[in-house]
Amino acid sequence: MKPYTLLAPIYEASMDDALFKQLLYTIKPYLKGDVLDLGCGSGLMARAVAPDVDSVDACDIDSTMLETAKKKAEGENLTINFFVHDMHDALDKQYNVVLATLDVFNHSPDFDHFKKAFMNALDALKPGGILIFDILRCDFIKTYKNFEETIDTNEGPLLWKANLLDDDCTVKHTFEIGDRQSSLTERSYSEKKVVKLFKKDKNIQVLKREIFEDRMVFMIKNTIKMQEKFCIFFYGGFWTYLELMHAIQFDLHSLVIL
Ligand SMILES: C[S@@+](CC[C@H](N)C(=O)[O-])C[C@H]1O[C@@H](n2cnc3c(N)ncnc32)[C@H](O)[C@@H]1O
């Protein structure tokens, strides 16, 4: 069973309301135009931002979560385009704002995957676009040591257990309702390592970095302008052309010598 399939019907009921409101308040001033909610889950954030922007696309790897999200959006008369997508694969559209909030990149199994998901999200920004993402703090993950809780759900009691793995910055959650079980792992990646991914890119500007009780929230902007992007495209194409011509000439030259 996919990690969130068991949680889909109860995901929003177990959400920390204060955290959600704090996050929404923090990101609201940055919302504009066409928005993608990456790893949208049951669509809580996608639905909350939809009235303030031009369009919302929302994707997730788990189709059960997306089914729940679709029903909730229809129930609220909101037009949101939901689709299945693994964040480790490239996206084929660009947005003014990409959201990867409330524990999305934390699901990457290692830093190489984290980097892939992060770069795909950056590549999905239009010129001037903003990526809003969060990363769980390691000191928060550590609070899951020997964690156990039972939550009442419509489908019976849900037993939620958590264990810390190897480095103490990784937690494995297991969920059980009757004989159905699922598990998922979340990792905290150090801020230093994450910031290194975009620190040297002169086209990336950090608009805001906010520390919450359990996570760090970043808003980073792709400052490249449309004209510059065009130039890079043509300049890149021109060099490829020159290199190709050089290679062909070289081959012809070798043939003549032979
Ligand atoms: C904690 S939930 C967050 C949901 C949502 N962002 C919100 O605001 O409520 C994490 C979501 O990330 C999704 N997810 C995990 N791995 C993913 C992947 N590789 N690609 C896309 N989504 C993924 C899960 O299915 C889950 O719905």
The ligand as a Gaussian input file, in Angstrom:
#p B3LYP/6-31G(d) Opt

LIG

0 1
 C        2.687000      15.472000       4.358000
 S        1.869000      15.384000       2.841000
 C        1.735000      17.089000       2.397000
 C        0.527000      17.365000       1.588000
 C        0.314000      18.798000       1.135000
 N        1.489000      19.452000       0.626000
 C       -0.409000      19.664000       2.131000
 O       -0.170000      20.857000       2.089000
 O       -1.216000      19.182000       2.900000
 C        3.129000      14.841000       1.744000
 C        2.626000      14.504000       0.368000
 O        3.765000      14.314000      -0.476000
 C        3.444000      13.275000      -1.372000
 N        4.662000      12.690000      -1.942000
 C        5.556000      11.871000      -1.348000
 N        6.512000      11.507000      -2.201000
 C        6.213000      12.121000      -3.384000
 C        6.832000      12.136000      -4.668000
 N        7.938000      11.435000      -4.912000
 N        6.275000      12.882000      -5.644000
 C        5.135000      13.587000      -5.411000
 N        4.498000      13.595000      -4.219000
 C        5.037000      12.879000      -3.210000
 C        2.662000      12.284000      -0.542000
 O        1.910000      11.379000      -1.317000
 C        1.814000      13.212000       0.315000
 O        0.555000      13.439000      -0.241000

